[in-house]
Amino acid sequence: MFFKLVLKNGRRSRKENGLFFLSLIVSIIAFYIILSLENQDVMKFLLRMESDAVNKIYRLLPVLYGVSLFLLFFLVYFAGKYQIERRSHELGMYLMMGMRRSKLFAMMMAEDIFNSIFSLLIGIPIAIFLSEMISLITAKVVGLGIIGHRFTLSWKAVLWTFIGFFTIKFFAMLLFSGSVVKKEVISLLSDTQEKKQKRKRRGIGYVQVIAGILSLAVAYYTAIRGNAWESPLRFGMTVVLGIAGTFLWFHGSGLLLELTFRLKKTNRGLSTFTFRQLQENVFLRPASLAVSSLLILAALCCFGYGMSVSLEASGSEAHHIDYTFIDYSQSVPDKETADEEPSVKEILKNTGLDAEFSQLFEVKTGMPDDENTFSGEGFRRAVNSLGNSENVQSLSESLEYFTTPYFISLSGYNQILETDGKAPIELSGNQAALYSDQDFYFGERLDLLNEALSQNPVIELNGVPFELKDQVYQTNLVVDRSITLALGVIIPDSVYDRLVTRNSDSYWNAVLKENLVQKEGLMQAMMGINERLNQTSLEYESYLQNMGRQLFYFIALGYITIYLAVIFLIIANTVMGVQFLMHQRKTGRRYHVLIRLGSSYKALCKSADKQIKWYFGLPVLTAAVSSFFGIQALFAGFISMEMKTEVPMLLKLGCAMIILLVVVEFIYIAAVTRLSRRQLLGMIENKREE
C-alpha cells in the first residue's frame, strides 16, 4: 500500500510539474554530454594533434561540473519548495489520518528518489543518443568520416551524472522535507498566507531607477570601449557597476509599472487586477528577478560570443593546399651534398605516394645574394604620403626594416593562386607584387598598404626600378606555418634565378586527389597518408595541423559555452516559472473572490497570460539589451588581433545567437502559461465543488 501511494504521488507530481521535470532531464543530458566529451571522435583526433590544449579542457571539466551542481542545487530547492507548499494540505491530511511523521518523511523521500530514478532513466538514454549523434555529425562535417566510428558508452560519465544528480536532490529534499514534517498539522492544513507588500516611497523608487540606468550606462560604455580590460581593478568596477545597476533597475521597476498603468486611458475587465498582481510580483522579489536576468545575460553572452567566435575561427583560414614538403636537395649550398640528398619528387615516386596527389608543384623563396640588392624607399614614400595619422606613422616605422625581403618566384605563387581558384598575377619584365602573411597585416593596416600600392610605387632591385602591382597578395605560401613572411616580393622567375642563387628554399605543395577525399573523408585520407609519410625521411606539414587548431577553437568555445548557456537558462527560467506559480497559488483567495463575482475561466487565463508575459519579459528584455553590450565587451577583450577585423561579422553572428535563445524563452513562457492555466482550472473546479 505504501509503495503504491509513493508511485501514485510520483506520477501525479511529474504531471503537475512538467516544466521542472523537463528541466531536470535537460540538465542530466547536459551533464552526461560534457562529462563524456573525451569519447567524441573529434576530441580523440584533437588529443593527437593538440594534446596540451585538450588536456587543459579536460582539467576544466570537473570545475564546470561542480559549479553546475552548485547552481542546480538552488533550482532543485526552489522547485521542491513550491511542490511541498502546493501539497501542504494533502500532507496535513496524512497526519490527521494517523500517519506517523517518520513515515511521512520516508514517503516524501521515497517519492523524490523514485522521480529521480525516473528522470535518470529517461535522461541518460537520450543523452547517450545525442552524444553519439553529435560525435557522428561533427566527425562528418569536419571530414573525419563515420566509417571508423564505434559506439562508446562512458560509464564514468554515467556514474558521475548519477552521483551529482542524486547528491543535490537528496540534500535539497532533506532540507525542505525535514522542515515540513516538523510543522503543526493546523499549519499544513491552512492555506498559504499572502506575503504582505512593503510600501515603497515613490521618490526612492525613481532614484533607484535613475541610479540603475546610470550605472548600467557607465558599465556599458566602459565595457565596449575596452577600458574594462586594462586592469583587474577596472574590470571589477565594471562588473560591480553592471550588477548594481541591474539590481537597482529591478528594485525601482515596480514604480515604472505603476506609472505605465496610470498613463493608460482605459482599464477594462481585469486589467487593474492584472496590474496589481504583476506589480506585487515585482515588488516582492526584485532581487530574484535581477539574479534571473543576470543568469539569462550570462547565457546569452556565453552562447553569442562562444558560437560566433568558434564558427568564425573554424572557417577563418582558406584551405587550398593539403601538404607542404621541404626540399633540402634544392636548399643545400654545397653541390656535392645536394646531389646526395634525394628530392621530394624522387621520394614520393619511390614510395608510390605521388599517385595520391592531383597536383604537386614547387614554390621557391629566398633572400638575395647581395644584401644591398633591394631598396624600398619609393614604397615607403608612398605610405608617408597618406597622411600623418598614428597608423600611417606606425606603418612607416615598420617599413624601416623592409630592407632585405624574401623574394618569391612568380610561377610557383601563380600555381598557389590557381589551386585557390584565383586569377594569376601577370608581371612584365620590370614589375613586382607585394606579398604579406595574413597574421601580420589586416584591417586598417592592410587598407593603408593597398592605398599606397594604388599609387604604383617603385622599388629598386640592383638599381633597376620595378613597379609594384596595385594590391597586396595574401594567399598562403604553404599549408600551415613552415614559413611566415611579414612582407615579401613576388618577382618573375628569370629575375628570381638571377638574384637568388645561394639562399633559395624550395617548398613543394601538394593537393590530394578528389576521389580519395570523397571516398574516405579529408581527415581519414590525410591520416592514412601521414602514416605512410612518417616512414620516409621527408619533412612535411599537413592541413591537419591547421585544422586541429580550428577544431580546438570550435570545440573549446562551442561545447563549453553551449553547456554553460543551457545550465544558466534552465536555472533562470525554471526559478522564474516556479516563483510565478507559487505567487499565483499564494494569492489563490483573490482568484476565488473573482470567481464568486462572476469572472470566467477565459478572463482569468487572459489576466494570467499578461502577467506571465510581463513577468518574464522584463528580465529577458533587460538581459537581451545588456547582452548586446556584453558581447561587444567580450569581443574587445577576448579575441586575437587578426580577428578584430571580423568584429562586424562576429556581432551579426552573436545577435543571431541571441535571437535564437530568445525564441527558447518564448517556449518557456508557453510552458509556464500552460501550467498557470491548469492551476487556475483547478481553482475553479474546487470552488464549484464547494
Secondary structure, 3 states (H helix, E strand, C coil): CHHHHHHHHHHHHHHHCHHHHHHHHHHHHHHHHHHCHHHCHHHHHHHHHCHHHHHHHHHHHHHHHHHHHHHHHHHHHHHHHHHHHHCHHHHHHHHHCCCCHHHHHHHHHHHHHHHHHHHHHHHHHHHHHHHHHHHHHHHHHHCCCCCCCCCCCCHHHHHHHHHHHHHHHHHHHHHHHHHHHCCCHHHHHCCCCCCCCCCCCHHHHHHHHHHHHHHHHHHHHHHHHCHHHCCHHHHHHHHHHHHHHHHHHHHHHHHHHHHHHHHCCCCCCCHHHHHHHHHHHHHHCHHHHHHHHHHHHHHHHHHHHHHHHHHHHHCCCCCCCCEEEEECCCCCCCHHHHHHCCCHHHHHHHHCHHHHEEEEEEEEEECCCCCCCEECHHHHHHHHCCCCCHHHHHHHHHHHHCCCCEEEEHHHHHHHHHHCCCCCCCCCCCEEEEECCCCCCCHHHHHHHHHHHCCCCEEEECCEEEEEEEEEECCCCCCCCCCCCCCEEEECHHHHHHHCCCCEEEEEEEEECHHHHHHHCHHHHHHHHHHHHCCCCCCEEEHHHHHHHHHHHHHHHHHHHHHHHHHHHHHHHHHHHHHHHHHHHHCHHHHHHHHHCCCCHHHHHHHHHHHHHHHHHHHHHHHHHHHHHHHHHHHHHCCCHHHHHHHHHHHHHHHHHHHHHHHHHHHHHHHHHHHHHHHHHHHHHHHHHC
